[in-house]
Amino acid sequence: MTRIFLAALLISALSGPVAAADLSLKRVMLSSGGVGYFEYSAEVEGDAALALDVPLEQVDDILKSLVVFDSLGGVAGVELPGRDNMVQAFGDAPFGPEALESPIAYLNALRGTEVTVQGPRPMTGRIVRAEPVTETIDKASMQRTRVTLLGADGMRQFVLEDADTVQVSDPALRARIARALEARRRDASRATRQLTIRVKGAGKRTVSVGYVAGAPLWKATYRMMLPAGPAPTARLQGWATLENQSGADWKGVTLTLQYGNPVTFRQSLYQSYFVQRPEVPVEILGRMLPAVDTRAREEPRGAARAMPASPAPAPMPADMARRAWAPPRALGASGGGAAAPPELAAPAETVLADESSEETIFTLTQPVDLAAGHTANVPIVDREIPAPRIGLVPFKYTHPLAAVRVKNDDPRSLPAGVLTFYDSSGGTSFAGDARMSGLPSGETRLLSFAQDLRTTIDTQVSPRPELTTSFSVADGVLTYTVRSRQMVKLTVTGPARETRELLLEIPKSNPEQSLTLDDEKVKVTERTATAFRIAVSLAPGESRVITAFLDLPVRQTIALVDGNETVLQMIVSEETLNPSARGALRKVLDLRRDEARKEADVEQRKKLLEDVETDEERIRKNLAAVTSADPLRARLTRALDADETKIEQLRKSIDAAQEIADKAHRALTDAVAALKI
């Protein structure tokens, strides 16, 4: 039967090489940069081949980052199947992979090949054609495969479904087909690839293999327990949410979490690239004209240098902070006889934290078990942290945001994440959520988690006239600064029975903006990249009015000789301009106007000259149109003579007027050159 024939062929193709030693996962480091470091180990003796199955999508990363640690041996090489071996595997077979789609396709791909058929009708011959036919047997129609052979005794046919075996006669061809089927079997699973790492060494030892590949980034989340009443600190607990998307279970793995922003990228190393070469025509003797030879430079020769060995991993710096973030001491009960709030459970295991200039690393002290595809949430931080309460008032908000000012007083950074606030006043209750950016050691953040509806703010904004605040002149250019001002009036009213500490924000859109306050008791205490912050303390029921002036200086320039006269007039009329500067600029303004009048006189005379020349052109055309005996000719001649006289007079007057205008211009430029403010 055909099924028996195909099964026997596949079974014969499944015999592969001896399996290599397996590696087991021992260490995982997940990075907030979206990659993970995976380290496998195996016990070996002498020379060894280590097998590692990896997902296909990780092969590029593995080829880029694979490292081998072997204290008593060396790396001989790493091998894995190509990304697509089908074309190469079927290179010496008489058919391609598509021929294995069906028995008919397989037999038709072997046309011209001699086969031997065993069964009810034994025969030997070369395949001519295999085709499907429909036959009726016992009144039932069925699909059959009829194969035509050409042998020494002529053309014969058999039905494939009735044959016991169909075997290729040539043993060498059978071997080639078996190799192609073996390659097909190896590549049947496109989801994984097997790496074979060969090491050479002596004695029993542990060999480790590590690589960096894409992995889901781990996320930090926090819980903060706010104490009952005002307090300088609060309990902060941090957790890490992570996923095992490696495709394999983690059993007894050492887990490390890295918080930083390393440079990561991918490169398609597991892809074959071919250099595009120019195609030249086939040379036909007597018809090809060789190209003219050009000068060739001899390539310098030198001995090939051996690739240097990979350096050993650098030891961790001695000054790197490393200590356990252990569970804190139990919090004391509140006073006044009230019941103590429920105690927040501390982590059962400690977490080691390392801090360097680029990253913070958290290492769980106990091995981790996590099934493939599962998610884990593990505590990494638990301690008291400075977190006094404060009200943050973003610009134009009617009510403040309840917030805490968190300060990281630990040598290690806190990763960015979201926070859930609980209030222990009168029993634990949910207070709100907040977001926190990465918090380096010694820095503070305001974390807003709710709205304070008992405090109100009324905001009024009104523009003020622009004011010129400074002047300077250099190289004939006046540089002046115009202050653009807005008045911001804030009316702040606190709750009737509670005090409030507030931070009022006024937006800052330009680094050169400044803020001044009309009340000396109120000051700008902080500024961010986008806002000024004003600290205000309110007694119970107190209402205060705070007036602030937001100023933006704008530097502008004007050429004193030929710049905009309107702007210059505006500057001269400024009240803040000192008398000497006003007098100097007014003189320049008067000289500009005098020059302008004289230039206008020159232009007026030129316009008169243009009109006379136009009239003269008209007369000359009329003269050309009349005869010498015409009485009009004498009249036109007199008019032409009068125009010539006017033209001569106007040209002289223009030259004189231009000389006067040039003198006025020199007086202006000399005055501007001598001007200093």
C-alpha positions in Angstrom: 0.0 0.0 0.0 1.1 3.6 -0.6 0.7 4.5 3.1 3.1 1.7 4.0 5.6 2.8 1.4 5.5 6.5 2.6 5.7 5.4 6.3 8.7 3.2 5.7 10.4 6.0 3.8 9.8 8.5 6.6 10.9 6.1 9.3 14.1 5.5 7.6 14.7 9.3 7.4 14.1 9.9 11.1 17.5 8.4 12.2 19.6 11.5 13.2 22.8 12.3 14.9 23.4 11.4 18.6 21.8 14.0 20.9 24.0 16.5 22.6 24.1 17.3 26.3 21.2 19.5 27.5 21.5 22.8 29.2 19.3 23.8 32.1 18.2 27.4 32.8 19.8 28.7 36.0 19.6 32.5 35.9 17.3 35.1 34.4 17.7 38.9 34.5 14.8 41.0 33.2 15.5 44.6 32.1 13.2 47.6 32.0 14.8 48.1 28.5 12.6 45.3 27.1 15.3 42.5 27.0 16.3 39.7 29.3 19.5 37.9 30.1 19.2 34.1 30.2 21.9 31.9 31.5 22.0 28.1 31.1 24.5 25.6 32.7 25.5 22.0 32.3 28.0 19.6 33.9 30.4 18.3 31.3 33.6 16.2 31.2 36.3 16.7 28.6 35.1 17.8 25.1 31.3 18.2 24.9 28.5 19.3 22.7 25.7 21.3 24.5 22.2 21.4 22.9 19.9 24.3 23.5 16.5 24.7 21.9 15.5 28.4 21.4 12.5 30.2 19.8 13.0 31.2 16.2 12.3 34.9 16.9 15.2 34.9 19.4 17.9 33.5 17.1 19.0 37.0 15.9 19.5 38.2 19.4 21.3 35.0 20.4 23.7 35.2 17.5 24.5 38.8 18.6 25.0 38.3 22.3 25.8 34.6 23.0 28.6 34.2 25.6 30.2 30.9 27.0 31.7 30.6 30.5 34.1 27.7 30.9 37.0 27.9 33.4 38.8 24.8 32.2 38.1 24.8 28.5 37.4 26.9 25.4 34.7 27.4 22.8 35.1 25.3 19.6 32.1 26.8 17.8 28.4 27.2 17.7 26.2 25.6 15.0 22.5 25.7 14.2 20.3 24.8 11.2 19.9 27.6 8.6 16.8 29.7 8.6 15.5 27.9 5.5 17.3 24.7 4.5 14.7 23.4 2.1 16.3 24.6 -1.1 19.7 23.3 -0.1 18.4 20.0 1.3 16.6 19.2 -1.9 19.5 20.4 -4.1 20.6 16.9 -5.2 17.1 15.3 -5.1 15.1 15.0 -8.3 12.3 17.1 -6.9 11.6 20.0 -4.6 9.7 20.2 -1.2 6.4 20.7 -3.1 6.6 17.2 -4.4 5.8 15.8 -0.9 2.3 17.4 -0.8 0.7 14.1 -2.2 1.7 10.7 -3.7 0.6 11.9 -7.2 2.9 14.9 -6.9 5.8 12.7 -5.6 5.4 10.2 -8.5 5.1 12.9 -11.2 8.2 14.5 -9.8 10.0 11.2 -10.4 9.1 11.0 -14.1 11.8 9.1 -16.0 13.0 7.4 -12.8 13.0 3.6 -12.6 10.9 2.1 -9.9 10.1 -1.5 -8.8 6.5 -2.3 -7.8 5.6 -5.2 -5.5 2.1 -6.4 -5.1 -0.6 -8.2 -7.1 1.0 -7.0 -10.3 4.8 -6.8 -9.9 6.6 -4.7 -12.5 9.7 -2.6 -13.1 9.9 0.5 -15.4 10.4 4.2 -15.6 7.6 6.5 -14.4 5.7 8.1 -17.3 2.7 9.7 -15.5 0.6 9.4 -12.3 -3.0 10.7 -12.5 -6.1 10.5 -10.4 -9.0 8.4 -11.8 -12.5 7.6 -10.5 -13.5 4.0 -10.5 -16.7 2.2 -9.6 -16.3 -0.9 -7.4 -19.5 -2.6 -6.1 -21.6 0.3 -7.3 -19.4 2.7 -5.2 -17.3 5.4 -6.8 -13.8 6.0 -5.3 -10.8 8.1 -6.2 -7.8 6.0 -7.2 -4.3 6.7 -8.6 -3.2 5.2 -11.9 0.5 5.1 -12.6 2.0 4.4 -16.1 5.4 2.9 -16.4 7.6 2.3 -19.5 9.7 -0.8 -19.2 11.6 -3.3 -21.4 8.3 -5.1 -22.3 6.5 -1.8 -23.1 4.1 0.4 -21.3 2.3 -0.9 -18.3 -0.1 0.5 -15.6 -0.9 -0.2 -12.0 -3.1 1.3 -9.3 -1.1 2.7 -6.5 -3.7 1.9 -3.8 -3.4 -1.9 -4.8 0.4 -2.0 -4.7 2.3 -3.2 -1.6 5.5 -1.1 -2.2 6.9 1.3 -4.9 10.6 1.6 -4.5 13.2 3.6 -6.5 15.6 1.1 -8.1 18.8 3.2 -7.8 20.3 3.0 -4.3 22.2 6.3 -4.6 19.0 8.1 -5.6 17.2 6.5 -2.7 19.9 7.9 -0.3 19.5 11.4 -1.7 15.7 11.2 -1.2 16.2 10.0 2.3 18.5 13.0 3.1 15.9 15.4 1.7 13.2 13.9 3.9 15.5 14.1 6.9 15.9 17.8 6.3 12.2 18.1 5.9 11.7 16.4 9.3 14.2 18.6 11.0 12.5 21.8 9.7 9.0 20.5 10.4 8.8 22.8 13.5 9.5 26.4 12.4 9.0 27.8 15.9 12.3 26.7 17.4 15.9 26.1 16.4 18.5 23.9 18.2 21.9 25.4 18.9 24.8 23.1 19.4 27.7 24.7 21.4 30.9 22.7 21.2 33.5 23.1 24.0 36.9 21.6 24.4 38.5 21.1 27.8 39.7 18.7 30.4 38.0 17.2 33.5 34.6 17.6 35.0 33.4 21.2 35.2 30.4 23.4 34.9 29.9 25.2 31.5 27.5 28.2 31.4 25.9 29.8 28.3 24.2 33.2 28.4 22.6 35.5 25.9 20.4 38.6 25.7 17.0 38.4 23.9 13.8 40.3 23.8 11.6 39.9 26.8 8.6 41.6 28.3 9.7 44.5 30.5 9.0 44.2 34.2 6.8 46.8 35.8 7.1 48.4 39.2 4.1 49.1 41.3 3.9 50.6 44.8 1.6 50.7 47.8 1.8 53.6 50.3 0.2 53.4 53.7 -0.5 57.0 54.9 -0.5 57.4 58.7 -3.4 58.8 60.6 -2.9 62.6 61.0 0.1 64.6 59.9 3.4 62.7 59.9 6.8 63.1 58.2 7.0 59.6 56.9 4.8 56.8 55.3 5.2 53.1 54.7 6.2 52.4 51.1 6.1 48.9 49.6 7.2 48.2 46.0 6.3 45.2 43.9 7.6 43.9 40.5 5.2 42.5 38.0 6.9 40.2 35.5 6.0 37.5 32.9 7.7 34.3 31.8 7.4 34.5 28.0 10.6 32.5 27.4 8.7 29.4 26.3 10.1 27.2 29.1 9.3 26.7 32.8 11.5 28.4 35.3 12.5 26.0 38.0 14.8 27.1 40.8 16.0 30.1 38.7 18.0 33.0 40.2 15.9 36.1 39.2 17.4 39.6 38.8 15.5 42.7 37.9 17.4 45.5 36.2 16.0 49.1 36.2 17.8 51.4 33.7 17.7 52.4 30.1 20.3 50.4 28.2 20.8 50.8 24.5 19.2 47.8 22.8 18.6 47.0 19.1 18.2 44.0 16.8 20.0 43.0 13.7 18.9 40.3 11.2 21.9 38.0 11.6 19.9 34.8 10.9 19.1 36.0 7.4 21.2 35.2 4.4 22.3 38.2 2.4 23.9 38.1 -1.1 25.9 40.9 -2.6 24.4 42.2 -5.8 27.0 41.6 -8.5 26.9 43.1 -12.0 25.8 40.7 -14.7 28.1 40.5 -17.7 27.3 39.0 -21.1 28.7 35.6 -22.1 31.9 36.1 -24.1 31.6 35.0 -27.7 35.0 34.8 -29.4 35.5 37.4 -32.1 32.5 39.5 -31.0 33.7 40.9 -27.6 35.7 44.1 -27.5 37.8 44.1 -24.3 37.6 47.3 -22.1 40.7 49.5 -22.0 42.9 48.5 -19.0 43.5 51.1 -16.3 46.2 51.5 -13.7 45.9 49.0 -10.9 47.2 49.5 -7.4 48.7 46.6 -5.6 46.9 45.8 -2.3 49.2 46.0 0.7 50.0 42.6 2.0 50.2 41.7 5.7 49.8 38.7 7.9 46.3 38.0 9.1 45.9 38.8 12.8 44.2 36.3 15.1 41.0 37.5 16.8 41.6 38.4 20.4 40.0 36.2 23.0 36.9 37.6 24.7 37.8 39.4 28.0 36.6 37.9 31.2 33.6 39.7 32.8 34.6 42.7 34.8 34.1 42.3 38.5 31.4 44.4 40.2 32.9 47.7 41.5 33.7 47.6 45.2 32.0 50.9 45.9 28.7 49.7 44.5 26.0 49.9 47.1 24.8 46.4 48.0 22.5 45.6 50.8 19.2 43.9 51.6 16.0 45.8 51.6 14.7 43.9 54.6 11.2 44.0 56.1 10.8 47.1 58.4 10.1 47.0 62.1 6.5 46.8 63.1 4.7 50.2 63.3 3.6 51.4 66.7 -0.1 51.7 67.7 -1.7 55.1 67.4 -2.2 57.1 70.6 -5.4 58.1 72.4 -6.5 54.6 73.0 -7.6 54.1 69.4 -7.1 50.7 67.8 -3.9 50.3 65.8 -4.4 50.1 62.0 -3.8 46.7 60.5 -0.2 45.9 59.9 0.9 45.8 56.2 2.5 42.4 55.6 6.2 42.6 55.0 8.0 40.5 52.3 8.9 37.0 53.5 12.3 37.1 51.8 14.9 39.9 51.5 15.9 41.5 48.2 19.4 42.5 47.4 19.8 45.9 45.6 22.8 47.1 43.7 23.2 50.7 42.4 25.6 51.8 39.7 25.8 55.0 37.6 23.6 53.4 34.9 21.2 51.0 36.6 19.6 49.7 39.7 19.5 45.9 40.1 17.2 43.9 42.4 18.1 40.3 43.1 15.7 37.9 44.8 17.6 35.8 47.4 15.5 32.7 46.9 15.2 30.7 43.7 12.0 31.3 41.6 9.7 28.8 40.1 7.4 30.2 37.3 5.6 28.2 34.7 5.9 29.3 31.0 3.3 31.9 30.1 2.6 32.8 33.8 2.8 36.2 35.5 4.4 36.8 38.9 4.1 39.8 41.3 7.0 39.9 43.9 7.8 42.5 46.6 11.1 44.3 46.1 10.9 47.4 48.4 9.5 47.8 51.9 10.5 50.7 54.1 9.6 54.0 55.8 10.1 57.0 53.5 9.8 60.7 54.0 6.4 61.7 52.7 4.7 64.7 54.3 1.3 65.7 52.9 0.9 68.8 50.8 -1.7 70.3 48.5 -0.6 70.9 44.9 -2.6 73.5 42.9 -2.1 73.2 39.1 -2.8 76.5 37.3 -6.5 77.4 37.0 -7.6 74.4 39.1 -10.5 75.2 41.4 -9.5 72.6 44.0 -6.0 71.4 45.0 -4.7 67.9 44.5 -4.0 66.0 47.7 -0.3 64.9 47.4 2.7 63.8 49.3 6.2 65.0 48.9 8.2 61.8 48.6 12.0 62.0 49.1 14.2 59.0 48.3 16.6 59.0 51.3 18.1 55.6 50.3 21.3 55.1 48.2 19.3 53.2 45.6 17.0 54.6 43.0 13.3 53.8 42.9 12.0 52.6 39.5 9.2 54.4 37.8 5.8 53.0 38.5 2.2 53.5 39.7 1.2 53.8 43.3 -1.9 52.9 45.2 -2.5 55.0 48.4 -4.2 53.7 51.5 -5.2 55.9 54.5 -5.0 54.3 57.9 -7.2 57.0 59.5 -10.2 55.2 61.1 -9.2 51.9 59.5 -7.6 51.2 56.2 -9.3 52.8 53.2 -8.4 53.4 49.6 -7.1 57.0 49.1 -6.2 57.2 45.4 -3.7 56.3 42.7 -0.6 58.2 41.5 2.2 57.9 39.0 5.9 58.3 39.9 8.7 58.8 37.5 12.1 57.2 38.3 13.3 58.6 41.6 17.1 58.7 42.0 18.7 58.8 45.5 18.3 62.2 47.2 15.6 63.5 44.8 12.0 64.4 45.6 8.7 64.0 43.8 5.1 65.3 44.4 2.7 62.4 44.1 -0.9 63.6 43.6 -3.6 61.0 44.4 -6.9 62.8 45.1 -8.7 66.1 45.0 -9.2 68.3 48.1 -12.7 69.5 47.7 -12.7 71.6 50.9 -10.1 74.1 49.6 -10.9 76.4 46.7 -8.8 78.6 44.4 -10.1 81.4 42.1 -7.7 82.4 39.3 -7.8 85.6 37.3 -5.4 86.5 34.5 -5.1 89.9 32.9 -2.5 91.2 30.4 -0.5 94.4 31.1 0.9 96.9 28.6 4.3 96.1 27.2 7.2 98.0 28.7 10.6 98.6 27.3 13.1 97.8 30.0 16.6 98.2 28.5 18.5 99.7 25.6 21.9 99.4 24.0 23.5 100.7 20.8 26.4 99.1 19.0 27.5 99.4 15.4 24.5 101.4 14.4 22.0 98.9 15.8 19.8 99.6 18.8 19.0 96.5 20.9 16.1 96.9 23.3 14.1 94.6 25.5 10.4 94.7 25.8 8.8 93.1 28.8 5.6 91.2 28.2 3.6 91.0 31.5 0.6 89.1 32.8 -0.9 89.7 36.2 -2.2 86.5 37.9 -4.5 87.0 40.9 -5.1 83.9 43.1 -7.8 83.9 45.8 -7.1 80.9 48.1 -9.6 79.8 50.7 -9.0 76.9 53.1 -11.4 74.6 55.0 -13.1 76.0 58.1 -11.5 73.6 60.7 -8.2 72.5 59.1 -4.9 74.0 58.2 -3.5 73.7 54.7 0.0 73.7 53.2 -0.3 74.5 49.5 1.9 74.8 46.5 0.4 77.1 43.8 1.7 76.5 40.3 2.0 79.3 37.7 3.0 78.0 34.2 6.4 78.8 32.7 6.6 78.5 28.9 10.0 80.1 28.4 13.3 79.7 30.3 13.7 83.5 30.4 10.3 84.0 32.1 10.4 85.4 35.7 7.8 85.7 38.4 7.5 88.5 41.0 5.0 88.7 43.9 3.5 91.8 45.5 3.5 90.2 49.0 7.0 89.9 50.6 5.7 87.1 52.9 5.0 84.9 49.9 7.9 83.5 47.8 8.6 81.3 44.9 10.0 78.2 46.6 10.3 75.8 43.6 10.4 75.8 39.9 10.0 73.0 37.4 10.6 72.9 33.7 7.0 74.0 33.2 5.9 76.0 36.3 6.8 78.3 39.2 5.6 77.0 42.6 4.5 79.3 45.4 4.3 78.0 49.0 1.3 79.2 51.0 0.2 78.3 54.5 -3.5 78.7 55.5 -4.9 78.8 59.0 -8.4 77.2 59.5 -10.9 79.2 57.5 -8.3 81.7 56.2 -8.7 83.3 52.8 -5.7 85.0 51.0 -5.2 86.9 47.8 -1.9 86.5 46.1 -0.9 88.7 43.1 1.9 87.6 40.9 3.4 89.2 37.8 4.6 86.8 35.1 7.2 88.6 32.9 8.8 87.5 29.6 11.6 89.7 28.2 11.7 89.9 24.4 14.9 91.2 22.8 14.6 93.1 19.6 16.8 95.1 17.3 16.4 98.1 15.0 18.9 99.8 12.6 19.2 103.4 13.6 20.0 104.6 10.1 17.2 102.9 8.1 15.1 101.0 10.6 11.4 101.4 11.4 10.8 105.0 12.4 7.6 104.1 14.3 9.5 101.8 16.6 12.2 104.4 17.2 9.6 107.0 18.0 8.0 104.6 20.5 11.4 104.1 22.2 12.1 107.8 22.4 8.7 108.4 24.1 9.4 105.7 26.8 9.2 107.1 30.3 11.9 104.9 31.6 14.5 106.2 29.1 17.0 108.5 30.8 17.2 112.1 29.5 20.7 111.9 27.9 19.7 108.7 26.0 16.4 110.3 25.0 18.2 113.4 23.7 20.7 111.3 21.7 18.0 109.2 20.2 15.8 112.3 19.5 18.7 113.9 17.6 19.0 110.7 15.5 15.3 110.8 14.9 15.5 114.5 13.8 18.4 113.7 11.5 16.5 110.8 9.9 13.5 113.1 9.3 15.8 115.8 7.8 17.4 113.3 5.5 14.0 111.9 4.6 12.7 115.4 3.7 15.8 116.1 1.5 15.5 112.7 -0.2 11.9 113.5 -0.9 12.9 116.8 -2.5 15.3 114.9 -4.8 12.6 112.4 -5.7 10.1 115.3 -6.5 12.6 117.0 -8.8 13.3 113.6 -10.6 9.6 113.2 -11.1 9.4 116.7 -12.7 12.3 115.8 -15.0 10.6 112.6 -16.0 7.4 114.5 -16.9 9.4 117.0 -19.1 11.2 114.2 -20.8 7.9 112.5 -21.5 6.6 115.7 -23.0 9.7 116.1 -25.1 9.3 112.6 -26.5 5.7 113.5 -27.5 6.9 116.7 -29.4 9.6 114.8 -31.3 7.0 112.3 -32.6 4.8 115.2 -33.7 7.7 116.9 -35.5 8.4 113.7 -37.4 4.8 113.6 -38.6 4.6 117.2 -40.1 6.3 118.7 -43.2 8.7 121.6 -43.1 6.1 123.9 -44.8 3.5 123.2 -42.1 3.1 126.3 -39.7 2.8 123.8 -36.8 6.4 122.8 -37.2 7.7 126.1 -36.0 5.4 126.0 -32.9 6.6 122.5 -32.1 10.2 123.5 -32.5 9.8 126.3 -30.0 8.1 124.0 -27.5 11.0 121.5 -27.9 13.5 124.2 -27.2 11.7 125.2 -24.1 11.6 121.6 -22.8 15.4 121.3 -23.4 16.0 124.4 -21.3 13.8 122.9 -18.5 15.6 119.6 -18.6 19.0 121.2 -18.3 17.8 123.3 -15.3 16.2 120.3 -13.6 19.2 118.2 -13.9 21.3 120.9 -12.3 18.8 121.3 -9.5 18.7 117.5 -8.9 22.4 117.3 -8.6 22.3 120.1 -6.1 19.5 118.6 -4.1 21.2 115.2 -4.1 24.3 116.8 -2.7 22.3 118.3 0.1 20.6 114.9 0.8 24.0 113.1 0.8 25.3 115.7 3.3 22.2 115.0 5.5 22.8 111.2 5.3 26.5 111.7 6.3 25.4 113.8 9.3 23.0 110.9 10.3 25.6 108.2 9.9 28.2 110.2 11.8 25.7 110.8 14.7 24.8 107.1 14.8 28.5 106.1 14.8 29.2 108.4 17.7 26.1 107.3 19.7 26.7 105.2 22.8 24.0 104.3 25.2 
